[in-house]
Amino acid sequence: MTEPLPRPRVLAPAARGPEHVTLDAEGRILTGTADGAVRRLALSPARDRARSEVLAHTGGRPLGLAPSSDGGVLVCDARRGLLALSPDGGLRVLADAVDGEPLRFCSNVTNAADGTVYFTVSSRRYALEDWLGDIIEHRGTGRLLRLTPGGRPEVLLDGLQFANGVALADDESFVAVVETGAYRISRLWLTGPRAGRRNTLLGGLPGFPDNLNRGPGGVFWVALAGPREPAVDLLHRASPAVRRVAWSALRRFAPGPRPTVGVLAVGTDGRVVRHLVRRRSPYRMTTSVCVTGRHLVLGSLVERGVAVCDLDAPRVPGAEPDDQGTIAST
């Protein structure tokens, strides 16, 4: 069962392509934009205006961000790798290769209380500009990596279908990672008797899941960049040769983003707490969502500015099927 996503208000239009939005320790919005800037947005109390400041330019394309314990920002840059932005604006590279292989497409990042960093690489074959090729060819070259303080990056999970958003459970017992190309959120247990085991937190999603943020109460919020596409599902069942030919054609005539966007709130047990959808959204390809007070903040790879929606009292108390697809957890 779905709820309508309220019509968004677009703020800070100078921020072009704010692919990921998250909050810093003071509740301000952090985002990276197409011009290579890491920006911080302060919303007015009424959430109808936003003051924007540029913290740094990475020289690449910043995607996923996470505030660090020293007041800085961890940045997944699609071209430069995993970066650390210090409070004074200095940038340093934390990781740009793993086992001698350059990190082609760093996507999203989160960090643990002890300083351990978990981050994703969406594709080992394609760069950001050709992200759709990884979805269409469906070869599963995404990765989840870990970087411990003073250590080197190591691969925790390989063969992921376009690894994307990543977030830790409140108690850090597991790390959740989005597989956009498989319509699911996977889970890797970090502690307890299941440590090292991977399973599905939530599968069969009704759209393409993208970035992931942990919100109030430990709930994971995930953006659905667009609805499921029957043609893509059909291609995923075809041979690799057919998928390669399809991508060759789509590369020249790629369709634009759909006007349908949505967000899901998912409990740590895999239950859907909320599912909000807008089918004629003026703000398209919602790639991230975070919660501030009684509002949702949305980011997009293709739009100008962030979008803000009112968040009313929940109407959906638990996981239920909806009219766009099957939602299941294991």
PyMOL commands that set and color helices and strands:
alter all, ss='L'
color gray80, all
select helices_A, chain A and resi 128-137+180-182+216-218+230-236+240-252
alter helices_A, ss='H'
color red, helices_A
select strands_A, chain A and resi 3-4+9-16+21-23+29-32+37-43+50-57+62-67+73-77+81-85+91-95+97-98+101-102+106-111+117-121+142-147+154-160+163-168+174-179+184-189+198-202+207-214+220-227+261-266+272-278+286-292+295-300+304-310
alter strands_A, ss='S'
color yellow, strands_A
deselect
rebuild
show_as cartoon
